[in-house]
Structure formats: structure tokens, C-alpha cells
Amino acid sequence: MAREIAERAARLLAGKVDEYLVSAGLVSSVMVKYANGEVSVTQAWKDYSLTVYATKGGRMNVATYTAQEPSPLLAQLPAMIEKLTPSPLYAPLPEPTGVSLSFVDRKIKEAAAEGDASALTIDLQEKDVAGMISAQHSHSHYLGSNGLDLGYEITSYNGYLRVFKGDDSGQWAWVSTSLEPRMAVEALVRASDLAEMCHSLPKETAAGEHRVLLSPMIAGNLLEHVAEAANAGSVIMGFSFFQGKEPGAVVASEELSIKEVPRDSRLPGYRGFDDEGVATSDKYLIEKGSFRGLLHNSKTARLTGQKSTGNAGLILPRLFNIEIEGGDLRESELLEALGDGLYATNNWYTRFQNHVEGLFSTVTRDAFFIVKRGRPVACARRVRITGSMPELLMHIEGLSRERWQLKWWEIDTPSIVPFVLLKRAQVTSVTS
């Protein structure tokens, strides 16, 4: 189906524009939502998408349609391009070098096709739970005037669960390309343990400079922003604290290594080619604290005199999957290694006040512990973690051996993330 839609769109563009890329996709999804400790909604749906990139005389346009058939408006695209000004980002489409890579879990594909949510329900153990569990099967095909003719299929199993104990809560998430109910059960147990621990402790406030242990939920969110800052598009637009950094520059503690891993079949960003048809590859963004370079598509590569890294988005580069390498600390040792400090388990509302300097803040969410001599002694109310991202990276003291595959609202790119221990971070109270 995806290939046929792409072919019909390509025929409408051939001979009317200088270059084109067409990607057509069909995503079949099924989802279960939980509220107040029970299933509240089950949903199943299919999404059709068609994205078209076309150029004429150095002018570029990208249009996205959500329909099973190419929109009649697509025939007007060549005339619309004529009204645009030439783009400084324009670069000729590169030669396709990628390959088709797919990973399909048969159970997910069947459940998504049939709209069967039974495989997504779990025993909530009579707990007050909110959250969702979803499964998807995606089939996409790409055609281009540069000879691109590749497709892929991918499945994903994703969710998050938030457990409440009185006014206190804990949360955990997961993502995989395989149907692994154990991940949902483990998320439920972890969220429940955090909520129970917080509920059992006195409540105190926390502010000032502290040693801080970040759970994978927070570390995944913050380090995704670091990976996005290594996007050449972010640098060009002035949204990156890696501006002016050359490969080899020390930008973090030597404990930190971040990779972009499109060839990891455990994560649903698994791809053998990017949006321009260039081969993907696993690569370091930061290796033992040293910056290894920016992510490029053909456009940013031409503008900066570099080569594509196989990370095209049609206009700007993109991330597929992220992996944070683990460290030497075992999970059972983390609170002891923290000693006196704060243990933050979840966050939201991460915002940058200055992208070039990396000045940011993020608000904690769910269980947040004050730790003394390696033991939680109180559960703190919400705080805002503030500071400079470059300084935070330098303050990384250790990472856990154990890592988790995560994706949820605050972690958009599928990621593999450990716990992260910071020598110090600044926190301020949040009163509303």
C-alpha cells in the first residue's frame, strides 16, 4: 500500500519539478489507556501519511498530506514553488546509498491490524494507576528523482505508567520493537515502589546546591536535548551550545558517551537509510567527554563544507535513536554513591532560557527524595533544577551499568539510558 501511494504521488511530480522525494506511510495502532486503576479507553486506528519534498531552481518546498490517496492539491505544488525565493540551504539530492532494514514483531503487527488490545492489558494489582500502553506497526516507502526506491517496516511497543499513593506518585516508561509485557510489569513495579516510598516518608523542601542522582527518566530527557544540540541544523539556527566546538573538544565529563544509533533494532527508530536515501550508521556524538561532531544531511553538509552523516530530515538533520553508554555503578549502589543529596525520578517542562549558553531549567515530577548517608529520609515537593547544560555535563560523576529503553512525552527519541550521578546541581523551590 505505501509503495503504491508513493508511486502515484511521484507520477504527479515527474517532469514538473527539478527534484523530488516522496515518502508514504501507513501506521496501524492500538492503545489502552488507564485511569483510576482500571482500563478507561481502548482505541485502534490507522494513519496514512504522504510527505513530498520538491525543488525547482534552488527553491524548496515540503508538503505533508494525511490521506490514503495523494491530494489533488499536490498537482499545484510545482506552481507554488515558483513563488518562493531560492533557499540558502538548497543542495542537490545525494546518490542513495542506504539499504532497507526492517524489524517486525508478528504479534504486534497482528494486534495492530486487527485492533486487538488484549495483548496490551496487564494486571494492575489493584493499584491506583494512570497511563497508557500502545503498539504500532509502521510501513513506509520512499521514492525519489535521485533513484531512491527503498522501504521499511517497524513495530513498536511503548508505554508509561504512573502509580498514585495518596498525594504521592511514581512513574516509569519503556519502549521496544518487540512485544515484551515484562517491560510494562517492571514499569508498574518501579512506579509503585517510588510512590510507596515517597508516601512513607515525611515531606520537606529542598533548595540550594546539592549532589543529585537522576533517574533514567530525567537523564533521558536532558541528554536528548544534548543530542539535539549536536544537530547541525540547531547550530545553524542558533539553538545549540555546541556552536564553535570542533571535533575533539572536551564538552563533558569523561564518564559520558552519547551515541546516535539508527542501526539498533531494539528501538523503533531503526533505519537503514535516511530521508534522502543515504546510508545510516551508528556514531558517537560525545565519546568519553570529547565532542565527535555534528549530525548532517546533504543541505547542512554543503553549507558547512562537511559530509552527510546519514541523518536527513528533508530540510534539517534528525535523530533516529539515542544510546547513553553505561558506567561502573550498579543500581544497588547508587544511593550509597550519592551519599547526601537529592534523588530525582521524573521531570517535565524542560526549557532553555539561552540556547547558545545552554541555560535551562526543568521541573521535577512524581517522587523526589532527600537522601542522607545513602538512605532516603524525606520526600521533597517539586523543585526546579536550573543551570548551564555545559556545566551539568562536566559535573557527571558516574553512571549505572543497568540501562533502560525509554520513550514518553518528555523523551521523544527512543533512547537507552542509565542513571546519572551529578557532583552538584542547583535546585529552587516550586510553589505552584
Summary of the structure (lengths in Angstrom):
residues: 432
radius of gyration: 22.9
end to end distance: 49.9
largest distance: 71.4
contacts: 1574
relative contact order: 0.14
helix: 22%
strand: 43%
